[in-house]
Amino acid sequence: MAAVVTEYVIDPEDQARADLYNFLGVLLARPADNGLLKQIAALSGDDTPLGTTLKTLAKLASVTS
């Protein structure tokens, strides 16, 4: 009997959405430690509403302890 291998291709937009939901889950699960704050402070964004929000979040994380 031959094994069947199924390969799933995830749309990049769906992957980005899943990554964002995972990030939000990490933020909401518990208070951010210094390592997470440094990672958040390194985020960048564009001029879209989501990008602007990420830039603001990064700025706030850079001045939060």
C-alpha positions as CSV (number, residue, x, y, z in Angstrom):
1,M,0.0,0.0,0.0
2,A,1.4,3.4,-1.0
3,A,1.4,6.3,1.4
4,V,-0.4,9.4,0.2
5,V,1.2,12.7,0.8
6,T,-0.9,15.8,0.7
7,E,0.7,19.2,0.5
8,Y,-1.2,22.3,1.5
9,V,-0.4,25.7,0.2
10,I,-1.4,28.5,2.4
11,D,-2.2,31.8,0.8
12,P,0.3,34.5,2.0
13,E,-2.6,36.7,3.1
14,D,-4.0,34.0,5.2
15,Q,-0.6,33.3,6.7
16,A,-0.1,37.0,7.6
17,R,-3.6,37.0,9.2
18,A,-2.8,34.0,11.2
19,D,0.5,35.5,12.3
20,L,-1.3,38.7,13.4
21,Y,-3.8,36.7,15.4
22,N,-1.0,34.8,17.1
23,F,0.7,38.1,17.9
24,L,-2.4,39.5,19.4
25,G,-2.9,36.3,21.4
26,V,0.6,36.7,22.9
27,L,-0.1,40.3,23.8
28,L,-3.4,39.5,25.5
29,A,-2.3,36.3,27.3
30,R,-0.1,38.1,29.9
31,P,1.8,41.3,30.6
32,A,4.7,41.8,28.2
33,D,8.2,41.1,29.5
34,N,11.2,43.1,28.4
35,G,12.0,40.7,25.6
36,L,8.6,41.0,24.1
37,L,8.6,44.8,24.5
38,K,11.9,45.0,22.6
39,Q,10.4,42.9,19.8
40,I,7.4,45.1,19.6
41,A,9.5,48.2,19.7
42,A,11.3,46.9,16.6
43,L,8.1,46.7,14.5
44,S,7.5,49.0,11.6
45,G,4.5,49.8,9.6
46,D,3.3,51.6,6.5
47,D,0.6,54.2,6.0
48,T,-2.3,51.8,6.1
49,P,-4.5,51.9,9.2
50,L,-2.9,48.6,10.4
51,G,0.6,49.9,9.6
52,T,0.0,53.1,11.5
53,T,-1.3,51.2,14.5
54,L,1.8,49.0,14.5
55,K,4.0,52.1,14.4
56,T,2.2,53.6,17.3
57,L,2.4,50.3,19.3
58,A,6.1,50.1,18.6
59,K,6.6,53.6,19.8
60,L,4.7,52.9,23.0
61,A,6.6,49.7,23.6
62,S,9.9,51.6,23.3
63,V,9.0,53.8,26.3
64,T,7.3,51.1,28.4
65,S,8.9,49.0,31.1
